């Protein structure tokens, strides 16, 4: 995979950086977070740049860009701590729908690409951590359609979604993927803020009735489509975290150059220079892992793909924790206040570790893969 930006990717990255610098300042970000609802203007601005349709096929209203295009986009979104549901909808939702057949693609992808339809993948259940196989959320036949009962939680931007892509357990025990319109009778949404100012929701379904067209996939195709969604989301999240680390390092270096002690800039003290060097290494490691994660999406061997993604997510989280803690410490007491952006980046990197499988989960995945290889 070639990670050198094409001219189009460079232009998109530059345009995104200008947009983020203008519309995602600390004050504007926090104002949106306090509002607790999706800012339509900010969302339309992202859609206008083509960010939402980047990896969606051209015949479905997108641009058909390869996985490598995730890097320039999500690095810039991470630098600006953009909290809008780009990854949940334009990456994860689009990847899931694209893997579900022509009918689903034609129905949902054009709206996702234009931003008119926000999709959110509802895959986690209370008490089951990161297990993608549904257990308590069940779908049963209801005439020609379906009846949905149960709960999903930690649905990323679930309250802002126009459609929930729900993984449920069928009557035969196999998984089903259902497209559930938001606001449908029998569905209750409990929206909550996350540590980093984004949003997540719990969805409770009580006798929700769906037509036959709601079924996207079932059995092994449903399991594979959900896995594809999680893989694409992981790659985008790694790039987002790497971008946040890059910007946090810049903020810290600028602070050390301007803050003085004993008449000298803090940046002139060798001990602090060593800490900054360690932060730079951590940032470069995270960027390299973002490349690995994007490359994994083109990997044909499923075991190798899972290994690359788990390793990338694990190392990115570790590097992010190291860099974020150092940034807070180097800012001294100011680093603990709400006045500076440092805490915002610290929180985003902390949440990025938890999303789509924390470090303990990635270690478990790598251990399981090692055992699987030994068995073969």
N, C-alpha and C positions, 0 to 999 in steps of 0.2 A: 504494500500500500504506500502510495506517494503522499507524504505529509507536507510537501512544499505547497504553499497556497497558490492556487491559480489566480489569474488576474481578477476573475469574478469574485472569488472568495476573499481576496484582499480588499476589494471595493466594498463588499458586504461587511467585513470586519471593521473597516474604517467608518462606514456609515453607522454601524451599530455603536461604535465607541462614541461618536459625536452625539447620537441620540441618547445614549445612557448618561453621558456627562451632563446633558441638558435636562432630561426629564426624570432621572433617577438620582438626584442629589439626596443627601441625608435628610433634609427637611421634607422633600416631596415623598420619599420612601416612607418616612414615619407618619406623615399625614395620611397616606393610603392605608397603612397598617391600622391606624386609629379608626379609620372609617369602617374597617372590617368587611369590605365588599370589593369586588373587582372593579377597578377603574376602567371604564369603557374607553376613555381616550388613550390611556397607556396601552391597552390591548390592541386598539385599532392601529396605533403607531407601529407596533411589532408586526401586525398583519400586513401593513403597508410596505414594509421592507422585505416581505416574502419569507420571514422567519418561520411562520407557521406551516407553510407548504413546502419547505425546503426538501424534505425527504419523501414526499408523497409523489406518486407517479404523475406524469404529465397528463395522462388521459383522465385523471381524477382531480385536476385543478391545481396540481403542485408543480414542482420543478424537477423531480426525479434525480436529485443529487445523491451521490454515494455516501456511505457512512462516514468517510473522512470529513465531510462537510459539517459534522457535529462539532468538530474542534473549534473552528474560528467563531462559530455562533455562540456556543455555550461558554467558551473562555471569556468572551466579552460580556455575556449576561452574568457570569459569575463575578467578574470585576465590579459590576454595578449592583450586585446583590438584587438582581431582578427577581421578584417573588411571584410574578404572574405565572399562570399554569402552562408554561411552554412545554416543560418536560412531561407533565401528566397528560396533556392533550395532544400536542403536535408531535411528540416523540413516542410515548408509551401507547396512547390511544390509537394513534395512526398505525403504529407497528402491529398492534393487535388486530385491528380491523383489516389491514392489508393481508394478514395471514389467514383470514376467514372466508375467502372466496369472493367471486366476482359480484354477487348480489350485495354483500355487505360493503364492499369497496365502493360501488356506485352510489349506494345510499348515504354513506356517512363521510367518506373521505373529502368530497368537495367542500362540505361545510366546515370540516376541521381545518382544511387548508386555507380557507378564507377567514377563519376566526369566528364565523357566524355560529358554529356549533362547538362548544367546549365539551370534551369528553374526559372522563376520569375513570380509571381502572379500579374497581372495587374487588380486591383479591384477599385482603387480610381479614381474619375473624378473631373475635375476642378470645384470649387464652391460647392461641395457636401460633404466636410469634410470627415467624416468616414462612410458615408452611403454606405453599400455594394450593395444596389440594383442599377443596372445600369439605366441610364436615356438617356444620349446623345450619348453613344457609342452603335451603333445599328448593328444588324446582320439580313440580309434578305436572302431569298432563291435566289440562282443563278444557275438555272438548277438543277443538282444533288448536287451541293455544296453550298457555302455561300459567301456572299459579306459583308465585314466589313467596317464600316465608323464611325468616331468619334475620341475621344481622351481619353487617360488615363494618369494620372500624378502621380508623387511620386512613380514610379515603382522601388522598391528596387533592385539595381544592374541590372536594365533593360538593360543597354548597354552591359553587360557581358553575358547576357543570350543567349542560343541557341534556346530556345523556350519560348514564352510568353503565359501564361495561362490566357486568357482574359475573363472577365465577361462582356457580352454584353446583350442588350435588344433585344428580339426577336420580330417578327412581331405581335405576340399576346400579347406582353407586359411582357411575362414571361422571366426570365433570362436564358441565355445560357452560357456555358463554352466552349471556343474554344482554341485549341492548335495552335498558330500562329508561324510558324518558323521565327526566326530573319533573317532580310535581304530580306524578301519577297517583291515583287514589290508593291508599294503603301504605304509602311510603312516608316515613318520618325522618327528617334530617336534623341532626344536632351538630351545629357548626362550632368549632373551637379554634382559637389561635394556637400556633405552635411557638416554641421558644424563640425562633428567629423571625417572627412576625408574619410568617405565611399562615395558611389555613388548612385544617383537615376536618373531616366530618365522620360521624357515625351514621350509618344508614340502617334503619329498622324497617323490615318488610313484613306486613301482616296481610296475607291474602291478596297480594298484588296480582292482578290479572293482566296477562300480556297476550298479544296476538301471535300467530305462528311465525310472522316475520321477525319477531324479536330474537329468535334463535340464530346465533352467529356460527356456532360450532359445538360439537359434542364429542365426547370420548377422547381419543388420542389427539385428533386435530385441535381440540380445545386446549388440551394441556400444552401442546407445542406452540399454539398462538399466544398463550399467556406467558410462556417462557421467552418467546421472542420479544414480547412487550417489556418484560423485566430486564432482558439483556440490553435492549436499546436504551431503556431508562438508566441503567447502571453506567453505560458508556457516557451518556450525556451528563450524568451527575458527576462523574469523575472530572470531566472537562470543566464543569461549573465550579467545582471545588478548587481546581488548579487555577482558574481565573481569579477566584476570591483570594487565594493565597498570594498570587502575583501582586494584586492591588494592595493587600495588607502589608506586604513587604515594602512596597513603595511608600506607603503612609508612614511606616516605622522609620525608614531611612530618612525621609524628609524631617520627621520630628527630631531625630538624633542630630541632624545637621543644624537645626535652628535652636534647639534647647541648649543652654549653656550651664556649665558647672565649673567653679573655680576659674571663671573667665575664659573657658575653652568650650567649644561645641562638644557635646557628648560623643559625636562621631569620631573625635580625635583620640578617644581612650581605647587602648588596644584590646582590653577585655571585652568591651562592647562590640568592637569590630569582629572579634571571634564569634560572638553570638549572632551577629548579622550574617556572617559567612555560613554558619550552620543553618540559618533560616533560608539562605539562598540555595543551599544544597537540598533542603527539604522541598522547596518550591520546584526545583528542577526535577527532583524525583517524582513529584506529583504530576508534572507536565509529561514526563516520560510514560507514566502509568496511564495517563489519559490517551496517549498514542496507542498503548497496548490495548486498552479497552475498545477503542475505535477499530483497531485492526482485528480484534476478536470477532466483530460482527461479520467479517468476510471469511472467517475460518470455517471450513467444511467439516472438520472433525468435531463432533459435539463435545467430547471430553476435553479437548484442547481449548475449545471456546469457553467452556465453563471455568477451566483452570485459569485462563488469561483474565477473565472478568473478575473472578474471585480474588486473584492476586492484585489486580489493579485497584479494586475497591478497598482491599485491606491496606495496601501500602499508601494509598491516597489518604485514607483516614488517619493513619499513623503520622504521616508527614504533616497533615493539616493540624492535628493536635499539637505536635511539636512546635510548628511555626506560630500558631495562634497563642499558645501559652507564652512563648518568648516575646511576642509582640506586646501582650499585656504587661509583662514584667518590665520590658524596656521602656514603656511609657510611665513606669512608676505608679504613683497613686492615681494619676490621671487616667491610666488604663482601666481602672475599675469604675470610672464614672460613666454616666449616660451621656455626658457632653460630647465625647469623642466617638468616632465611627469604629474604633477598635473593637468595642464590645459587640457591635452589630456583626462584624466579620467573624469574631470568635463564636457567636451563637450560630451563624450560618454553617460554619465548619463543624460544629458540634452536632447539629441536626443532620448534616450530610452523612455523617458516620452512621446514624440510626436508620436512615432511609434505605429501603430495598436490601436490607440485610446488614446488621452491624458487624463489627470486627469479629466477634465470637461466632457469628453465623458464617462468615467467610472462611474462618479457620476450620469450622466443621465441614464446610463444602470441600475444602482442599483435602482434609483428612479422608472424607468419603471417596473422593476421586482417587486418592492414593491406594485405598483398599480395593477399589474397583479394578484398578490396573493390576494390582497384585493377584487378584482373583483370575484375571485373564492370562 
